């Protein structure tokens, strides 16, 4: 059943988002398999927009106190003022507490608070003003408070969210709308409530589609910006971002990360003897061999020319050596004359090299790669067994 629904979802989006492949369309449904770069940029956008909206609410919410004092008697307005001040404090705290290096979990909590504070204010004001007999202008302003959930649901459309995430934020707001109605069940005007709840559902659906559309656009833009156009590997700029992300994650969680510099041997001779088109073909085939022969979690970056950086998250040094020895054994394709393409590799890991940042980790791997060149090429330096070169046995 899950596979069937997933297929229907892909077909539905493929009609309007033809530039997206099936994997990317699946990303619109759930964030589970998102690339770390996509998650990082989505987190930054959500946090920046939460901060912007929270800042606006922190300014506008206390200013509305003057309208409460003007529109309602003191018995009504004093309760609203207390809750407004509490909401202002919550919004202000949200603006101050959010940092640029937050995780997606932090972004979820910030967005939940941004939506939760107005929802709580709506629930209080709805029940609070129901205790008073309001007429004329007072009733008109009181009715306006009932539209706060509509504003919040519409505001959800500015965030790039998956379908699952959108539903996760929409469902509580709909629940509290129903709860407010249930608490006033004896005097509830059911036709009016049904019409307003139906409108709320329509706004929620539009917000969901708008949020997913923003995410779709972000996926396409990220895909175009992070890939090397020739090899399809991550570009150097995105590789630098990935390196920093994975190193920071390793320090935060205590999990190891390994990085390897891979330099194709005698690549200049390929260009000189067979031409640059042949050289490009060798690069494309070598990149494909690396992507196909490493694990799904590993990231291949074209660092420049014939140099590649392999980022291996959650990988201790010993395991990284096994991955690289297997990669070297399977090879990097062939030259136009049929001879094999080999590579010199240097590796370093957080649990082996005393790296203070990801730059240092890359620098150590780079130095070991040059040591592999000087040691005769076609070898891995940084692993005791592999340092012996081509004779090392595959594992």
N, C-alpha and C positions, 0 to 999 in steps of 0.2 A: 504493500500500500504506500509506504514511504517513497519507494522508487518511482511508483506511478505518479504521485503528486509532484515529485521533483521533476519528472519529465514534462508534465503539464506546465509547470512553472517555467522551465526552459523554453518550451515552445511559445508560451505567451509573450515572453520578453524578446525572443528572437525575431518576432515580427516587427518590433519597433527599435530594437537595439542590434542591428545587423553587424555592427563593428565589434561586438563582444563574442568571445567563444563560450562554449558550454560551461567551462570551469568558472569563468568570470560571471556568467549569469547566475550560477549557483551561489556565488559570493553575495549576491543581492538578497538571498534568502536568509543566510546565516553567516556570522563572522568567524565560524570555527576554523576555517582553513585559509583565512586571509594572510597575505604576505605581511611580514613584519614591517616593511616600509609603508604599505598601505595602512596598516594599523597605526603606525606612528603619525602619519600625516592626518589620518582621520581623527585621532586623539587630539592633535594640535588644533584642528578646526573646531571640534566640539567644545574644547576648553575655552578657546578664544571667543566663541559665540555665547557660551554660558556666561563668561565674564562680562561681555558686552551687555547682554540682556539683564543680568543681575545688577550691573552698575546703573542701568537706566531705571530699574525698579527701586534701587536703593535711593535714588534721587526723587522719583515721582511719588512713591508710596507715602512718605511723610507730608509731601505737599498737598495730597488729597485730604489731609486732616482738616484743612480750612473749609473744604467743600462739605465734609461731614458736619462740621460745626454750623455751617450756614443752612444745610438742607434738613437736618434732623434735630429733634429736641435733645437736650443734654443727656437724658436717660438712655437714649439710643446711641448717641455719638461717643459717649465715654468708653463704652465697651469696644467700639470700633477703633478708637484711638489707641487703646492699649494693645490690641492685636496688630494694628498697623506699625506701632513702634517695634514690636517683637519681630514682625516680618522685615522691617527695615534693617534691624540688627542682623537677621539671618542673611539677607542679601549682601550686606556690607561684609560680613564675615566670609561669604562665598567669594567675593571679589578679592579680598585680601589673601585668603588661604590658597587659592589656586596658583600653582607654579607651572612653569613651561616644561618641566621634565616629568609631568604626571604620566601615569599608566592609563590604559583603557579602563581599568577598574575604577580609578579615580575619576575619570571622565563620566562614567556611568553614575557614580554617586553624586557628582556635582549636578548633572542633569536631573537626576531624581529629586535632589533638594530644590533645584530651580522650579520644577513643576510641582513639588509637594507643598511648598510654602503657600503659593496662591490657592492651591486646592484646599488646604486646611483653612485658609482665610475665608474662602467661599463657604465652606461647610459651617464655620462659626457664624458668619454674617447672615447666612440664610436662616439658621435656626434662631439666632439672636433677634433679628428684626421680626420674626414670626410671633414674638411675644408682645408686640405692640400694635396698636391700631394706627395705621398710617394712612394718610389721605392726600390727594392732590399731588403736589410736587414731591412730597415725602415718599409717596408710593411709587412715583416715577423713578426716583433715584434708587429706591430699594429694588425695584425690578431690574435696574441696570446691573446690580451686583450678581444677579442670577446668570448673566452672560459671561462671567469670568471664566468658566470652563471652556467656553467657545474660543475665547482669546488664547488660552493656554494650548488647546489642541491645534489651533491654527499656527501658533508659534513653533510647534514641534516640526513644522515643515522646513525650517531653516537648517536642520541638522542632517548630515549625511548618515542615515541609519539603515540597517537591514530590515527586512520585513519582521523577523523575530524580535529585534530590538524595538521597533516601533510598537508592535503589539504589547510588548512588555511595559512600555510607558503609557500607552493608551488605556489599557485594561484597568489600572487602578483609578484613573480619573473618571472613567465611566462607572466604575463601582461606587465611588463616592457620590456621584450624581444620583445614582439609584438609592444610595443610603440616605441622602438628604430627603428624597421623596418618601421613602418608607417611614422616616421619623415624623413626617407630617401626614401620614396616611389618612387620618379621619377627615381632614379638611382639604385634601389634595384635589386639585382640578385635573382629573385624568386626561381629558382631551388636550388641554394645553401642555401638560407634561409630556404626553406621547409625541406631540408635534415637535416640541423642543428637543426631546431625546433623539428623535429621528434625524433632525437637523444636526445634532451633535455627532451622530454616527456618520453622516455624510461628510462633515468636516474632518472627522478622524480618517476616513477613507482617502480624502484628498490629500491630507497631510502625510499619510503613509506613502502614497504614490509620489508626492513631491520629495520626500526624504529619500526614497529609493532612487528616484531619478538623479538627485544630487550625488548619491553614492555611485551610480552608474557612470556619470560624467567623471567623477574623481578616479574611478578605476581605469577608465580609458586614458585620462591624462597621466596618471602615475605609470601606467604601462608604457606609454610613449616616451616618458621622460627618464625612466630608469634603465632602459635596455640599450645596449650597444647595437647600432643598426646593422653592422656586418655579421656579428657572430650570434646575436640574440642573448648573449650573457648580460649580466648586470653591468652598467657603465661604471667608470671609475668614480664619478660623483656619487652615484647611488651606493657603490661599494664602500665608500668612506662613511656614508650614513649607516650602512649595515654594520660595518665594523664597530662604530661607536655604540650603536644600539646593542649589539651582542655582547660587547665588552661590559657595558653598563649593566646589562641583565645578569651577566656572569658574576659581577661583583655584588649585585643586590641579592641574588639567590644562592650564591656559593657554588654554582655549577661551573664546570670548566668550559672554556672555548678554545679551539685551536685554529690557527691560520697557517696557510702554506703558500709560498711563492712558487709558481710554476713557470719556467722559462723554456720555450721550445729551442732545442739545440740546432745550431747552424741554420737558423731561419734566413739570414741574409743571403746565404748561398742559394736558397730556393728562389728568392727574388732575382738574384743575379743570373742564374742559369735558366730559369723557366719563365720569368716575367712576374709582374705584380699580380696579374689575375690568378696565376697558379698559386702565388703566395697567399692571396685572399682565400682561395679554395682550401689550402692547407690549414689556415686559421679557423675557417668554418668547421672543417672536419675535426680538428683537434678540440674545439670548443664543444662540439656535439658529443665527442667521445668522453670528455670530462663530465658533462651533464648526465650522460647515460650510465656512467660507471661509478658515480658517487651516490650517496644516499639522498633521499628526497629532501631531507632537512638541510643538506649542505648547499652552499651558494657559490656559484662560479662567477667571478668578476673579471672582466677584461681590464687589466690595469693600465695597459698601454703597449702598442706594438704587438710583440709576441709574448708578452708577460701576462700572466693570469694570477689572480689571488683567489684561493679557495678558503672560504669561511665555514668552519664546522662547529655549530653550536652544540652545547651539552656533550662535548667530546674530550675526554682526557687524552693526554699525550700518547699513551700506548695505543689507544684505539685509533687516533689520527694516523699513527705510523702504519697500522694495518690497512687503513683506507688508502693511503698514498702508495704503499707497496703494491696493493692490488691494482690501483690506477696505473702505475708505471708498468706493471706486468702485462695488463691488457692493451696498453699502447695508446697512441694519440693519432692514429690514422697512418696514411702513407703519403710519400712525396710523389710527384708526377712520374718519376722513374721506377716506382714500385718499392723503394727502400722505406723502412719504417721511420716514422717521426718519433724522436725521443725527446725527453725533457730533463732539465736539471731542477731539482726541487729542494727547497728549504722549508722547515716546519718549526713552529714554536707554539707553546700552549701556556695558558695561565697557570696551570698546576706544575709547570716545568721551568718556565722563564719568569723571573721576578719582574713582570711588566707593570709599570705604573699607569699606563693607559694603552689604548689600542694601537696608537702610533708606535710605541715601543715594541709591541708584539709583532707588528708588521716589519719593523726595522730588523729585529732579530731574525725573522724568517727570510728577509731579503739578503742579509749577510750570509746566512747558511746556504741560500741558493747560489750566491757567487762562489762560495766554497765548493759547492757541488760542481760548478763549471770548472774551477781550477783543479778539481780532483779527477777530472776525466769525463765529465758529463754523464748523462743517463743514470742518475743516481739520486738518492734522497739523503740529505744531510740534516741531522737533528735527531735521527733514530739510530741507535747503536748498531742494530742489525743491518739497516739499509745503507749505512755510511760506506759499506764495502762495495757498493755499486751494483752493476748489472748481475753479479753472481748471487745476490741475495735471493733466497728461495721465496716464492709466493706463498701467501698464507690463505 
